[in-house]
Amino acid sequence: MPAITESDIEDYVIELSKNLGYAYRYGPDIAPGGKDQERKTYDQIVLT
């Protein structure tokens, strides 16, 4: 039996969330300094 990795779980949850209607955004893209920055610093916890 193959081992389940953290990446396997992450991919599963991303697909599950997308199937429930949530939009997926790649973390580094929305991080401070990213091309689609959604917060100014990592101290800003809630993304609106």
mmCIF file as gemmi writes it, N, C-alpha and C atoms, coordinates in Angstrom:
data_model
loop_
_atom_site.group_PDB
_atom_site.id
_atom_site.type_symbol
_atom_site.label_atom_id
_atom_site.label_alt_id
_atom_site.label_comp_id
_atom_site.label_asym_id
_atom_site.label_entity_id
_atom_site.label_seq_id
_atom_site.pdbx_PDB_ins_code
_atom_site.Cartn_x
_atom_site.Cartn_y
_atom_site.Cartn_z
_atom_site.occupancy
_atom_site.B_iso_or_equiv
_atom_site.pdbx_formal_charge
_atom_site.auth_seq_id
_atom_site.auth_asym_id
_atom_site.pdbx_PDB_model_num
ATOM 1 N N . MET Axp A 1 ? 0.859 -1.181 0 1 0 ? 1 A 1
ATOM 2 C CA . MET Axp A 1 ? 0 0 0 1 0 ? 1 A 1
ATOM 3 C C . MET Axp A 1 ? 0.901 1.24 0 1 0 ? 1 A 1
ATOM 4 N N . PRO Axp A 2 ? 0.686 2.155 -0.963 1 0 ? 2 A 1
ATOM 5 C CA . PRO Axp A 2 ? 1.511 3.362 -1.015 1 0 ? 2 A 1
ATOM 6 C C . PRO Axp A 2 ? 1.199 4.297 0.151 1 0 ? 2 A 1
ATOM 7 N N . ALA Axp A 3 ? 2.214 5.026 0.57 1 0 ? 3 A 1
ATOM 8 C CA . ALA Axp A 3 ? 2.044 5.984 1.664 1 0 ? 3 A 1
ATOM 9 C C . ALA Axp A 3 ? 1.273 7.208 1.18 1 0 ? 3 A 1
ATOM 10 N N . ILE Axp A 4 ? 0.464 7.749 2.048 1 0 ? 4 A 1
ATOM 11 C CA . ILE Axp A 4 ? -0.253 8.99 1.758 1 0 ? 4 A 1
ATOM 12 C C . ILE Axp A 4 ? 0.637 10.138 2.211 1 0 ? 4 A 1
ATOM 13 N N . THR Axp A 5 ? 0.874 11.084 1.318 1 0 ? 5 A 1
ATOM 14 C CA . THR Axp A 5 ? 1.737 12.214 1.639 1 0 ? 5 A 1
ATOM 15 C C . THR Axp A 5 ? 0.916 13.472 1.934 1 0 ? 5 A 1
ATOM 16 N N . GLU Axp A 6 ? 1.568 14.45 2.488 1 0 ? 6 A 1
ATOM 17 C CA . GLU Axp A 6 ? 0.912 15.731 2.754 1 0 ? 6 A 1
ATOM 18 C C . GLU Axp A 6 ? 0.406 16.34 1.443 1 0 ? 6 A 1
ATOM 19 N N . SER Axp A 7 ? 1.177 16.178 0.385 1 0 ? 7 A 1
ATOM 20 C CA . SER Axp A 7 ? 0.779 16.701 -0.922 1 0 ? 7 A 1
ATOM 21 C C . SER Axp A 7 ? -0.494 16.021 -1.428 1 0 ? 7 A 1
ATOM 22 N N . ASP Axp A 8 ? -0.623 14.715 -1.206 1 0 ? 8 A 1
ATOM 23 C CA . ASP Axp A 8 ? -1.835 13.995 -1.603 1 0 ? 8 A 1
ATOM 24 C C . ASP Axp A 8 ? -3.059 14.574 -0.895 1 0 ? 8 A 1
ATOM 25 N N . ILE Axp A 9 ? -2.928 14.82 0.383 1 0 ? 9 A 1
ATOM 26 C CA . ILE Axp A 9 ? -4.043 15.36 1.171 1 0 ? 9 A 1
ATOM 27 C C . ILE Axp A 9 ? -4.373 16.774 0.718 1 0 ? 9 A 1
ATOM 28 N N . GLU Axp A 10 ? -3.335 17.589 0.486 1 0 ? 10 A 1
ATOM 29 C CA . GLU Axp A 10 ? -3.554 18.96 0.028 1 0 ? 10 A 1
ATOM 30 C C . GLU Axp A 10 ? -4.286 18.968 -1.314 1 0 ? 10 A 1
ATOM 31 N N . ASP Axp A 11 ? -3.838 18.149 -2.251 1 0 ? 11 A 1
ATOM 32 C CA . ASP Axp A 11 ? -4.495 18.081 -3.563 1 0 ? 11 A 1
ATOM 33 C C . ASP Axp A 11 ? -5.949 17.647 -3.427 1 0 ? 11 A 1
ATOM 34 N N . TYR Axp A 12 ? -6.22 16.685 -2.562 1 0 ? 12 A 1
ATOM 35 C CA . TYR Axp A 12 ? -7.587 16.205 -2.34 1 0 ? 12 A 1
ATOM 36 C C . TYR Axp A 12 ? -8.469 17.331 -1.792 1 0 ? 12 A 1
ATOM 37 N N . VAL Axp A 13 ? -7.976 18.046 -0.797 1 0 ? 13 A 1
ATOM 38 C CA . VAL Axp A 13 ? -8.773 19.112 -0.177 1 0 ? 13 A 1
ATOM 39 C C . VAL Axp A 13 ? -9.004 20.257 -1.162 1 0 ? 13 A 1
ATOM 40 N N . ILE Axp A 14 ? -8.008 20.564 -1.982 1 0 ? 14 A 1
ATOM 41 C CA . ILE Axp A 14 ? -8.178 21.614 -2.992 1 0 ? 14 A 1
ATOM 42 C C . ILE Axp A 14 ? -9.287 21.219 -3.965 1 0 ? 14 A 1
ATOM 43 N N . GLU Axp A 15 ? -9.248 19.991 -4.469 1 0 ? 15 A 1
ATOM 44 C CA . GLU Axp A 15 ? -10.283 19.537 -5.398 1 0 ? 15 A 1
ATOM 45 C C . GLU Axp A 15 ? -11.655 19.482 -4.737 1 0 ? 15 A 1
ATOM 46 N N . LEU Axp A 16 ? -11.71 19.016 -3.503 1 0 ? 16 A 1
ATOM 47 C CA . LEU Axp A 16 ? -12.974 18.972 -2.774 1 0 ? 16 A 1
ATOM 48 C C . LEU Axp A 16 ? -13.552 20.376 -2.61 1 0 ? 16 A 1
ATOM 49 N N . SER Axp A 17 ? -12.707 21.319 -2.237 1 0 ? 17 A 1
ATOM 50 C CA . SER Axp A 17 ? -13.155 22.702 -2.047 1 0 ? 17 A 1
ATOM 51 C C . SER Axp A 17 ? -13.643 23.309 -3.358 1 0 ? 17 A 1
ATOM 52 N N . LYS Axp A 18 ? -12.913 23.064 -4.449 1 0 ? 18 A 1
ATOM 53 C CA . LYS Axp A 18 ? -13.329 23.573 -5.756 1 0 ? 18 A 1
ATOM 54 C C . LYS Axp A 18 ? -14.673 22.984 -6.165 1 0 ? 18 A 1
ATOM 55 N N . ASN Axp A 19 ? -14.885 21.7 -5.883 1 0 ? 19 A 1
ATOM 56 C CA . ASN Axp A 19 ? -16.163 21.064 -6.204 1 0 ? 19 A 1
ATOM 57 C C . ASN Axp A 19 ? -17.314 21.631 -5.376 1 0 ? 19 A 1
ATOM 58 N N . LEU Axp A 20 ? -17.003 22.219 -4.238 1 0 ? 20 A 1
ATOM 59 C CA . LEU Axp A 20 ? -18.016 22.846 -3.396 1 0 ? 20 A 1
ATOM 60 C C . LEU Axp A 20 ? -18.256 24.311 -3.774 1 0 ? 20 A 1
ATOM 61 N N . GLY Axp A 21 ? -17.539 24.792 -4.79 1 0 ? 21 A 1
ATOM 62 C CA . GLY Axp A 21 ? -17.762 26.147 -5.275 1 0 ? 21 A 1
ATOM 63 C C . GLY Axp A 21 ? -16.747 27.181 -4.829 1 0 ? 21 A 1
ATOM 64 N N . TYR Axp A 22 ? -15.74 26.786 -4.065 1 0 ? 22 A 1
ATOM 65 C CA . TYR Axp A 22 ? -14.718 27.731 -3.629 1 0 ? 22 A 1
ATOM 66 C C . TYR Axp A 22 ? -13.707 27.96 -4.749 1 0 ? 22 A 1
ATOM 67 N N . ALA Axp A 23 ? -13.2 29.166 -4.841 1 0 ? 23 A 1
ATOM 68 C CA . ALA Axp A 23 ? -12.166 29.482 -5.822 1 0 ? 23 A 1
ATOM 69 C C . ALA Axp A 23 ? -10.81 29.093 -5.233 1 0 ? 23 A 1
ATOM 70 N N . TYR Axp A 24 ? -9.919 28.613 -6.093 1 0 ? 24 A 1
ATOM 71 C CA . TYR Axp A 24 ? -8.567 28.25 -5.645 1 0 ? 24 A 1
ATOM 72 C C . TYR Axp A 24 ? -7.59 29.296 -6.126 1 0 ? 24 A 1
ATOM 73 N N . ARG Axp A 25 ? -6.766 29.766 -5.238 1 0 ? 25 A 1
ATOM 74 C CA . ARG Axp A 25 ? -5.712 30.733 -5.561 1 0 ? 25 A 1
ATOM 75 C C . ARG Axp A 25 ? -4.404 30.19 -5.026 1 0 ? 25 A 1
ATOM 76 N N . TYR Axp A 26 ? -3.37 30.159 -5.835 1 0 ? 26 A 1
ATOM 77 C CA . TYR Axp A 26 ? -2.049 29.675 -5.452 1 0 ? 26 A 1
ATOM 78 C C . TYR Axp A 26 ? -1.459 30.62 -4.412 1 0 ? 26 A 1
ATOM 79 N N . GLY Axp A 27 ? -1.051 30.067 -3.274 1 0 ? 27 A 1
ATOM 80 C CA . GLY Axp A 27 ? -0.591 30.852 -2.133 1 0 ? 27 A 1
ATOM 81 C C . GLY Axp A 27 ? 0.436 31.932 -2.442 1 0 ? 27 A 1
ATOM 82 N N . PRO Axp A 28 ? 1.552 31.602 -3.12 1 0 ? 28 A 1
ATOM 83 C CA . PRO Axp A 28 ? 2.544 32.642 -3.407 1 0 ? 28 A 1
ATOM 84 C C . PRO Axp A 28 ? 2.007 33.78 -4.272 1 0 ? 28 A 1
ATOM 85 N N . ASP Axp A 29 ? 0.99 33.52 -5.089 1 0 ? 29 A 1
ATOM 86 C CA . ASP Axp A 29 ? 0.422 34.587 -5.909 1 0 ? 29 A 1
ATOM 87 C C . ASP Axp A 29 ? -0.324 35.615 -5.075 1 0 ? 29 A 1
ATOM 88 N N . ILE Axp A 30 ? -0.96 35.189 -3.984 1 0 ? 30 A 1
ATOM 89 C CA . ILE Axp A 30 ? -1.746 36.124 -3.173 1 0 ? 30 A 1
ATOM 90 C C . ILE Axp A 30 ? -0.993 36.596 -1.93 1 0 ? 30 A 1
ATOM 91 N N . ALA Axp A 31 ? 0.251 36.141 -1.775 1 0 ? 31 A 1
ATOM 92 C CA . ALA Axp A 31 ? 1.079 36.528 -0.626 1 0 ? 31 A 1
ATOM 93 C C . ALA Axp A 31 ? 1.565 37.968 -0.794 1 0 ? 31 A 1
ATOM 94 N N . PRO Axp A 32 ? 1.998 38.59 0.288 1 0 ? 32 A 1
ATOM 95 C CA . PRO Axp A 32 ? 2.564 39.925 0.175 1 0 ? 32 A 1
ATOM 96 C C . PRO Axp A 32 ? 3.693 39.929 -0.863 1 0 ? 32 A 1
ATOM 97 N N . GLY Axp A 33 ? 3.594 40.849 -1.817 1 0 ? 33 A 1
ATOM 98 C CA . GLY Axp A 33 ? 4.58 40.935 -2.881 1 0 ? 33 A 1
ATOM 99 C C . GLY Axp A 33 ? 4.278 40.05 -4.072 1 0 ? 33 A 1
ATOM 100 N N . GLY Axp A 34 ? 3.21 39.237 -3.981 1 0 ? 34 A 1
ATOM 101 C CA . GLY Axp A 34 ? 2.819 38.359 -5.093 1 0 ? 34 A 1
ATOM 102 C C . GLY Axp A 34 ? 2.141 39.135 -6.202 1 0 ? 34 A 1
ATOM 103 N N . LYS Axp A 35 ? 1.933 38.469 -7.339 1 0 ? 35 A 1
ATOM 104 C CA . LYS Axp A 35 ? 1.342 39.173 -8.485 1 0 ? 35 A 1
ATOM 105 C C . LYS Axp A 35 ? -0.108 39.573 -8.255 1 0 ? 35 A 1
ATOM 106 N N . ASP Axp A 36 ? -0.836 38.864 -7.395 1 0 ? 36 A 1
ATOM 107 C CA . ASP Axp A 36 ? -2.218 39.207 -7.049 1 0 ? 36 A 1
ATOM 108 C C . ASP Axp A 36 ? -2.36 39.364 -5.535 1 0 ? 36 A 1
ATOM 109 N N . GLN Axp A 37 ? -1.486 40.132 -4.96 1 0 ? 37 A 1
ATOM 110 C CA . GLN Axp A 37 ? -1.405 40.318 -3.502 1 0 ? 37 A 1
ATOM 111 C C . GLN Axp A 37 ? -2.766 40.627 -2.897 1 0 ? 37 A 1
ATOM 112 N N . GLU Axp A 38 ? -3.137 39.871 -1.847 1 0 ? 38 A 1
ATOM 113 C CA . GLU Axp A 38 ? -4.414 40.101 -1.16 1 0 ? 38 A 1
ATOM 114 C C . GLU Axp A 38 ? -4.24 40.636 0.254 1 0 ? 38 A 1
ATOM 115 N N . ARG Axp A 39 ? -3.02 40.8 0.685 1 0 ? 39 A 1
ATOM 116 C CA . ARG Axp A 39 ? -2.75 41.408 1.993 1 0 ? 39 A 1
ATOM 117 C C . ARG Axp A 39 ? -1.39 42.073 1.937 1 0 ? 39 A 1
ATOM 118 N N . LYS Axp A 40 ? -1.207 43.067 2.806 1 0 ? 40 A 1
ATOM 119 C CA . LYS Axp A 40 ? 0.044 43.823 2.798 1 0 ? 40 A 1
ATOM 120 C C . LYS Axp A 40 ? 1.154 43.118 3.557 1 0 ? 40 A 1
ATOM 121 N N . THR Axp A 41 ? 0.799 42.391 4.636 1 0 ? 41 A 1
ATOM 122 C CA . THR Axp A 41 ? 1.784 41.68 5.44 1 0 ? 41 A 1
ATOM 123 C C . THR Axp A 41 ? 1.207 40.337 5.872 1 0 ? 41 A 1
ATOM 124 N N . TYR Axp A 42 ? 2.076 39.442 6.333 1 0 ? 42 A 1
ATOM 125 C CA . TYR Axp A 42 ? 1.603 38.154 6.833 1 0 ? 42 A 1
ATOM 126 C C . TYR Axp A 42 ? 0.881 38.296 8.182 1 0 ? 42 A 1
ATOM 127 N N . ASP Axp A 43 ? 1.005 39.457 8.821 1 0 ? 43 A 1
ATOM 128 C CA . ASP Axp A 43 ? 0.292 39.706 10.073 1 0 ? 43 A 1
ATOM 129 C C . ASP Axp A 43 ? -1.218 39.882 9.833 1 0 ? 43 A 1
ATOM 130 N N . GLN Axp A 44 ? -1.606 40.227 8.634 1 0 ? 44 A 1
ATOM 131 C CA . GLN Axp A 44 ? -3.019 40.369 8.284 1 0 ? 44 A 1
ATOM 132 C C . GLN Axp A 44 ? -3.569 38.974 8.056 1 0 ? 44 A 1
ATOM 133 N N . ILE Axp A 45 ? -4.314 38.456 9.004 1 0 ? 45 A 1
ATOM 134 C CA . ILE Axp A 45 ? -4.743 37.062 9.001 1 0 ? 45 A 1
ATOM 135 C C . ILE Axp A 45 ? -5.974 36.835 8.146 1 0 ? 45 A 1
ATOM 136 N N . VAL Axp A 46 ? -6.955 37.707 8.245 1 0 ? 46 A 1
ATOM 137 C CA . VAL Axp A 46 ? -8.218 37.517 7.534 1 0 ? 46 A 1
ATOM 138 C C . VAL Axp A 46 ? -8.123 38.152 6.152 1 0 ? 46 A 1
ATOM 139 N N . LEU Axp A 47 ? -8.413 37.365 5.116 1 0 ? 47 A 1
ATOM 140 C CA . LEU Axp A 47 ? -8.461 37.883 3.76 1 0 ? 47 A 1
ATOM 141 C C . LEU Axp A 47 ? -9.921 38.168 3.423 1 0 ? 47 A 1
ATOM 142 N N . THR Axp A 48 ? -10.199 39.41 3.042 1 0 ? 48 A 1
ATOM 143 C CA . THR Axp A 48 ? -11.578 39.789 2.75 1 0 ? 48 A 1
ATOM 144 C C . THR Axp A 48 ? -11.853 39.724 1.26 1 0 ? 48 A 1
